[in-house]
Amino acid sequence: MLTDKITPMERARALAKGETVDRLPCNPNVANGVARVYGCKISEFNTSARTIANAQIASYRRFGYDGVRIFTDLFPWAEAMGAEVSFPDDNTANMAKPAIADISEIFNLQPADPYKDGRLPIHIEAMKYLIDELGDEVGCAGGIVGPFTNAFFLLGTETLIKLMFKNKEAVHRACEVSLETCIRYAQAIIDQGLTPTISEPLSSCTVVSPAHFREFGAPYIKRLVEYINSKGKPVTMHICGKTAKIWEDIVDMGIAGFSVDNVVDLKKCAEQIGDRVKILGHVDPSAILYSGTPADVRRAVVECVQQAWDAPKGYVIMSGCSLPVETPLENIEAMMDAAREIGYPVNPEKLEKMLSV
């Protein structure tokens, strides 16, 4: 495995000044696969802040990527507001039951206290360990599921989709109370010295129409982004699936970076909105990083760089979503090594030669 010449923090500062660096930023989004690097069970993340942090630190030390984040699954915020979550012994948590069983209970929903409710205090404590260990070396983030996606978990996905047509007030109520939880958690992240990032998988055009996204999702996500920005922090957001029809809406929210799924046309995305937001993506986490060979990974990284490296606001090599837990570690190494081999500034002729090998 190749080694870096500078730290991720030094790289980020130099790029911000337009200086030459050793390589483009690269983040494989190892997610709960960090448990495999550290040698613990994923279920330990539900009870031990120290284990969450240690696993993230171990994975960063192993691969040297350009960002670490405290984020274990999609459900801690809904769980803290009353949803039921199931916890496999050694895999990622799953939603078991929405927070309310009947829409008549919607005004019983209350925003969570990140220092008291559910697993949120464990995550906040993990952030303290992470920033103490790595804060001077690499960007440290705390992940949040955005208010629109969290509303789905409070009411149930099928129920919320039906309510978009039958009871718009209920949807707005769920989004509003979710937003308050998100804002409180974002402030807790900032108070620990980290930067919030937003995951909004159910904002995908694969799930809801652009019209419904604009009516129910975008206003609340934008308010969350504006709150974080008002505290002096930039926002990177990820949305799964197809998003081309809402790119302009996303840019208008004021985010600094947009992480795209591998189903997105990366070149088109960089051309359309890369002058206003940094683009992150989008090596296929399943077909390539999980199921492919190191050679497949290397080729996919080169192809992604060809499509987006010259985006005016910057580009980060990243997986299209969180990696499957059992992603081969040699494939993660291959992704990082490809970024190091490409270097920076990027030479398009070198990219072509790498593809011909």
N, C-alpha and C positions, 0 to 999 in steps of 0.2 A: 504494500500500500504506500502510495506517495505521501509526502508530508508537506505541510504549508510553511510559508516563509514568514507570515504575519498572523496575528490573531484576527478573529472575525470582527472584533470591535475596531481594530486598526484598519482593516479592509473597508468597513463601512464608512469610517471617517474620511479615508482617502478618496473613495468613490464619490462621496458627497462634495468633495473639493475638485473633482474632475481629474484626479491624479491617477497615474499608472499603478496598478496593483498586480498581485500574482495571479489572480483568477476571479471569475465571477462568483458572487455569493451562491451557495448551494445548500439546500435543505431537503433531505429525503422524507421528512415528516414520519419519523420512525414510530411515533405514537406509543401504544402499549407494547410494541415489540421491544421497548427498552427493558422490559422484564426479562427477556431472553438474554440480553447482554449482561444484565446485573446478576441474574440467577435467582430470581424470586418469582412467586406466583402473582398474577395480576390481581387476584383477590386481596392481596396485601395492601394494594393501593387504596382500598376502601376504608382502611383503619389506621394506616401509618403514614404520616406526613414525611417522616424521615426516609421511609422506603421509596415513596414517590420521588423525592428529591435525589436520593442516591442513585436510583435507576436512571433518571435523566442525566445526571452528572456522568455516570459510567458510560452511557451511550455517546454523549458528547465527547468524552475523552477518547473513546474508541475510534470515532469517525471524523471528528473535527468539523462538523457542519456549522452553519452560520446562524443558528437560532435555537434556543431551548424554551420549552413551554410547559407549564403545568396545566394539563388537560387530560382527563382519563376517559371520558365518555360524554355522550350528549345529554345526560339526564340529571346531573346533580341539582340543577336549578329547579326543575319541575319536581324532583323528589323533595327538595327543601320546602316546596309549596304544597305538598300533600300527595304527589303521585307515588305509586309503588314501583320499585325497581327490583329486578332479580339479579343475583350475583353468582355467576358460575365460579367454580373453584379456581380456574386458571384461564379465564377469558374475559372479554369486555362485558360490562353490565348491559342489561337489556330492559326496556320498558315492560312492566308487567300490568300496570293498571293506571289509567289517567287520574288526575287529582280529584275530579268530581264525577259522580255517576249520572247526574241529571242536570240539565241546564238551569234548573231552578236554583241550584246551589252556587251559581257563578259568582254571586256577590259575597259568598263566603271565602272566596280566594283572597289571600293576603300576600303582599310581597315578603320575600324571605329576608332574614337577617343573616348576612354572610358570616358573622362571627358566632352564630348560635345554631343555625338550622342545618340539619342533614349532614352531608359530607363537606359542605362548603368551608367550615373552619379547618378541616384537615388540609384542604387545598391551599388555603391562605398560609397555614403554618409551613407547608412545603415550599411555598414561594420564598419565605424568609431564609430557609436553608439554601435554596437555589441561588438567590441573589448574593448571599454571603460568600458562597463558594465561587461563583462564576461571573458575578456582576461586572467586574473590571475587564473581563476577557471576551464575553459574547453577549449579544442581545438576549435578555430574558423576558419572557412574556407569560401572561396569564390568559388562558382561553375562556371565552364566554360563548355560550349558545345564544344567538340573538333573540329578541323579543317575539318575532313572528314564529320562528321554529319552536320556541318554548311554549307558545300558546297551543300549538298542536299537541304537545305532550300533556298539557293541563286538561284538555277537553277530549283528546283522542283524535287521531288523524281523520278518520271517516266522518266523525261528528263535526269537526271544524269545517271541513270542506262543504258539508251540507248546510251548515249555518251561514256560510258566505252568501247563500242564495235565500235562506229562510229567516235568518235572524242576525242581521249585520251588527246590531248593537252588542250582541253577546260576543262576537268576534273581537270587536273593538275593546270591550271590557277585558277580555283575556289578554289581548296585546298590551293594554295599558298597565295592567298589574304585572305582567311579565317585564315590561320596560322598567318599572320601578325596581324589581329585583336585579335586573341587568345593571342599572345605574349604580345601585348600592354595591354590587360585586365589582364593577369597574373601578369604583372609588377605592375599594379595599385593595385591588391589584395595584393601583397607583400609589396607595399609601405604603405598600411594601417595597416600592421602588421599581416595579416592573411595568411593562407596557401591555395594555389589553389588546387582544385580537378577537375578532368576531367570526363565528361559524354559523352560517345560515343555510343549512342543507335543504330545508323545505321551502325556501324561496325560489328554488330551481323552477325553470319553465317546464321541466319534466314533471313537476308536481302540481303547480298552480299556473294559471294563465297570467300573462303580463298585466292584464287589466286588474285581476284580483291582487296581484303583487303590489301594484301601484295604489290600490284602494286600502288594502289591509296591512301589508308588510312594510312597504317603503317608508311611510310616515314615522313609524316607530323606530325602525332601524336608523333612519336619518337623525332622529332625536338622540339616540344612543351615541352615534358617531359625533354629533355636535357636542355632546356632553364631554366625551373623552378628549376631543380636540380643544375644548375650552380649558382643560387641565394641562395643556401643553404637550399632549401625547398624540402621535400619528396613529392611524388605524389601518391595519391590514385585515381584509375580509375574504373569507372563502365561501363560495356557493357551489354545491355539487351540481352535476348534470349540465344541461343546456342553459345558457344564460345570454346568448347573443341579443335577444330581443329586449333585454333590460340593461344592457351595458351603459347606456346613457343615463338611466335612472341611478345606477350604482355610482357613476362618476359624480353625479349631482349631489350625492350625499356628503362628499368631502373626504372620502377615504384617500389614503396615501398609497396603498397597495392592494391589488386584486389578485387573489389566487384562483386559478381556473382549473376545472376538471379536464381530464384527458379527452373527453368527447367534444371539447370546444376547438374551433379552428384557431390555433394559437397565433398564426401569422395575421389573420384578419383582426383578432383581438388587439394585438400590438399595434397594428396600423390604425385601427379606429379610435382606441382610447389610450394608447401608450404615450401620447403626448401630455396626458393629464394625470395618469396614475402609473405607478410601477407595476409591471406584470410579473407574476410568479406562476411557474408551471413548466410542463405538465406531463411528465413522464408517467406512463400508465402504471399504476400501483399494482394491478393484478396480473395482466397478461405479460408485462415486461419485468417488473421488479420482483414479483412473487413467483411467477411461472417461467420466466425467461432465464437465459444464461448471462454471465458477465459480459459476453460479447454483445448480446442483445441490448443490455443496459447501456453499454458504451455507445452503441449506434443510436439508440433512442435519445440519449442526452445530446449528442451532436446534432441530430435532426431538430430537436427543440431549440437549441442555441441558434441554429441557422434561421429559424423563424422569428425569433424575438430579441436577439442580443442587442440590436441597435435601437430598441424602443427608447424614445427621448427621455422618459422619466426613469429608465433603468429596468433591468431584468434580473430575476433570480431563478436559477435552475431549481425546480422543485418537483416532487411527485404530484400527480393530479388529485390526490386525496391522501388520507392517512394510509400507511402501509398495513397490509395484513400482518397479524402478529407473527406468523411463522415465515415471514420473508427471509430468504437466505442472507446471512450477514455478508457473504462474499458479493452479493449483488448490491448491497448498500455501499460496500467498499468500492465496487466498480463505478457506481454513480459519482462518488467523490473523486475517484481517480480520473474519471473522464473530465470532470470540471477542472482539475489541476493540469491535466494534459493540454486542454484547450487553451488555458491561460487567459490573460487580458492585458492589453486590448485584444479583441478577437480578430483573428486573421481568417477571412472567408476561404482563402485558398487552402489553409491548413485544415479547415473543417472538411473540405472536399477530399483531401488526401486521407483524412482519418476514416471517412466513409468507404474509401476504396481498399483499405487494408483488410 
